Structure formats: C-alpha cells, structure tokens
Amino acid sequence: MVKIRRATLEDIPAIRRVATMAWHDTYQNIVAASTIAQFLTAAYSDERLEKRLDSSLFLIAEEQKQVVGFTNFINGTELYLAAIYVIPGFQRQNIGGQLIEEGLKIFDHYKELFVEVASDNHAARRFYEKYNFILVREYEEDLFGEKVTTGLLKKNLQ
C-alpha cells in the first residue's frame, strides 16, 4: 500500500534518485543525455531542493518505506504542478494520481491546476489527459541549448 506524506530534508537523496531514474527512463529518446544530466544537476542539487522544499509543497509516495514517487506543487495566484515523477517499476499503479489528489486536498481553493510537459513525452500527455488536463498552448523553449516543444496543460478543478 502506498503512503503519501510531505517530504522533509531527509528525503532529498530519495527525491533526487526518483527524479534521476524517471528522467533517464522518460527522456532518453526525447532529449540528449547531456541535456538530461544538466537538467538534473541544476534542478535537483541539494541547495535547489532545500529551497523548493521550503517554498512549495513536496509530497512523496512510499511503498514499504521506499520512496517511489514525488510531486511538487507551486502555489501563488495560480497553482502549478511543477514536478511529478514515479520510478519506472511503480508507474501505471495510480501513484501519480494519488499524489495529485493529495496535493489538491491541500490546495482546495484553486479553480485550475497547470502543468508543463514536453510535447514529445507522449506517456505523460496520456497520463494528464486521463486526469482531465487539456492543452492550452504549445511553445518552443531552450533546455540547456536544446530546443524542446512544451505544452501548457490545464485541469479545471471546480
């Protein structure tokens, strides 16, 4: 049974492990290996994760005391799903859906949830469509020197 809880500073190594496994599995055929490595170094350093844990909501999913997934919500005037990753062996078991549900219980006053996803990440697009996200727009962005088409998706909450 999966347990969802708020992440703590002690979870930083596990969060980085999940992100690394998920990014390599998901993006190996979408972006260059050097881009993956640069992204993970920038986004999942101890310093960066400490700041994110302090300023936003991080939830982790545990299976038999092992962290198998996490999500990161950023809230302000709008609510963003900044990250959601589940390690490959635990995907397609509704862990991602449970992580989103738990976050939305905390942020129950928002009318919309936004997320950005690489347009070539077809598995993620299907996941978000399953949870009623719709495409708002697509745009090209630079990811460490590599051009990536990104989709902005929105889920109506009310």
C-alpha positions as CSV (number, residue, x, y, z in Angstrom):
1,M,0.0,0.0,0.0
2,V,1.4,3.4,-1.0
3,K,1.7,6.0,1.7
4,I,1.7,9.7,0.7
5,R,3.3,12.2,3.0
6,R,5.0,15.6,3.0
7,A,8.7,15.5,2.1
8,T,11.4,16.5,4.6
9,L,15.0,17.5,4.1
10,E,16.0,13.9,4.9
11,D,14.1,12.9,1.7
12,I,16.4,14.9,-0.6
13,P,18.6,11.9,-1.7
14,A,15.5,9.8,-2.4
15,I,13.8,12.6,-4.4
16,R,17.0,13.0,-6.5
17,R,17.1,9.2,-7.0
18,V,13.5,9.1,-8.2
19,A,14.0,12.2,-10.5
20,T,17.1,10.7,-12.0
21,M,15.5,7.3,-12.7
22,A,12.4,8.8,-14.1
23,W,14.2,11.4,-16.3
24,H,16.5,8.9,-17.8
25,D,13.7,6.5,-18.5
26,T,11.3,9.1,-19.9
27,Y,13.5,11.5,-21.8
28,Q,16.3,9.2,-23.2
29,N,14.6,9.2,-26.6
30,I,13.4,12.9,-26.4
31,V,16.5,14.9,-25.5
32,A,20.2,14.3,-25.4
33,A,21.9,12.6,-22.4
34,S,23.9,15.7,-21.8
35,T,20.7,17.7,-21.5
36,I,19.2,15.3,-19.0
37,A,22.4,15.4,-16.9
38,Q,22.5,19.2,-17.0
39,F,18.8,19.5,-16.0
40,L,19.1,17.0,-13.1
41,T,22.2,18.8,-11.8
42,A,20.5,22.2,-11.9
43,A,17.0,21.2,-10.7
44,Y,17.9,18.5,-8.1
45,S,21.0,19.8,-6.3
46,D,20.8,19.8,-2.5
47,E,20.7,23.6,-2.5
48,R,17.9,23.8,-5.1
49,L,15.8,21.1,-3.4
50,E,16.2,22.7,0.0
51,K,14.8,25.9,-1.4
52,R,12.0,24.1,-3.2
53,L,11.1,22.1,0.0
54,D,11.0,25.4,1.9
55,S,8.9,27.4,-0.5
56,S,6.5,24.9,-2.1
57,L,4.6,21.6,-1.4
58,F,6.6,18.4,-1.9
59,L,4.7,15.1,-1.4
60,I,6.4,11.8,-1.6
61,A,4.9,8.3,-2.2
62,E,6.4,5.4,-0.2
63,E,6.0,1.7,-0.8
64,Q,7.4,-0.4,2.0
65,K,9.4,2.6,3.3
66,Q,11.0,3.1,-0.1
67,V,10.3,6.5,-1.9
68,V,8.9,5.5,-5.2
69,G,7.5,8.9,-6.4
70,F,7.0,12.5,-5.6
71,T,5.2,15.6,-6.7
72,N,5.9,19.3,-6.3
73,F,3.2,21.9,-6.2
74,I,3.9,25.7,-6.5
75,N,1.1,27.9,-5.4
76,G,0.6,31.7,-5.8
77,T,-2.1,33.4,-7.8
78,E,-2.2,30.1,-9.8
79,L,-1.5,26.5,-8.9
80,Y,1.3,24.7,-10.8
81,L,2.3,21.1,-10.8
82,A,6.0,21.7,-11.0
83,A,7.1,18.1,-11.0
84,I,5.6,14.6,-10.7
85,Y,7.7,11.5,-11.1
86,V,7.3,7.9,-10.2
87,I,10.1,5.3,-10.7
88,P,9.6,3.1,-13.7
89,G,8.8,-0.1,-11.8
90,F,5.9,1.6,-10.0
91,Q,4.4,3.5,-12.9
92,R,0.8,2.8,-14.0
93,Q,-0.3,1.9,-10.5
94,N,-2.2,5.2,-9.9
95,I,0.6,6.5,-7.6
96,G,0.8,9.7,-9.7
97,G,-2.9,10.1,-9.5
98,Q,-2.8,9.7,-5.7
99,L,-0.1,12.3,-5.4
100,I,-2.1,14.8,-7.4
101,E,-5.2,14.0,-5.3
102,E,-3.4,14.6,-2.1
103,G,-2.0,17.9,-3.2
104,L,-5.4,19.1,-4.4
105,K,-6.8,18.3,-0.9
106,I,-4.4,20.9,0.5
107,F,-4.9,23.4,-2.3
108,D,-8.7,23.0,-2.5
109,H,-9.5,26.7,-3.1
110,Y,-7.9,26.9,-6.6
111,K,-10.1,26.7,-9.7
112,E,-7.3,25.4,-12.1
113,L,-4.1,23.4,-12.0
114,F,-1.4,24.0,-14.6
115,V,1.4,21.8,-15.7
116,E,4.1,22.0,-18.4
117,V,5.2,18.9,-20.3
118,A,7.4,18.1,-23.2
119,S,5.1,17.6,-26.2
120,D,7.1,14.6,-27.3
121,N,6.6,13.0,-23.9
122,H,3.6,11.0,-25.1
123,A,3.2,8.9,-21.9
124,A,3.0,12.0,-19.7
125,R,0.5,13.6,-22.1
126,R,-1.7,10.4,-21.9
127,F,-1.4,10.5,-18.1
128,Y,-2.5,14.1,-17.9
129,E,-5.4,13.5,-20.4
130,K,-6.6,10.7,-18.2
131,Y,-6.9,13.2,-15.3
132,N,-8.8,15.7,-17.5
133,F,-5.9,18.1,-18.3
134,I,-6.4,19.9,-21.6
135,L,-3.8,21.6,-23.8
136,V,-3.8,25.4,-23.5
137,R,-0.9,26.1,-25.9
138,E,2.4,24.8,-27.1
139,Y,5.7,26.8,-27.4
140,E,9.3,26.1,-28.0
141,E,11.8,26.7,-25.3
142,D,15.6,26.2,-24.8
143,L,16.6,23.5,-22.4
144,F,20.4,23.8,-22.0
145,G,20.9,24.6,-25.7
146,E,18.4,22.1,-27.0
147,K,15.1,23.2,-28.5
148,V,12.1,21.5,-26.8
149,T,8.4,21.9,-27.7
150,T,6.5,22.3,-24.5
151,G,2.8,22.0,-23.9
152,L,1.0,24.0,-21.2
153,L,-1.9,21.9,-19.8
154,K,-4.7,22.9,-17.6
155,K,-7.1,21.0,-15.4
156,N,-10.3,22.7,-14.2
157,L,-10.9,22.0,-10.6
158,Q,-14.3,23.4,-10.0
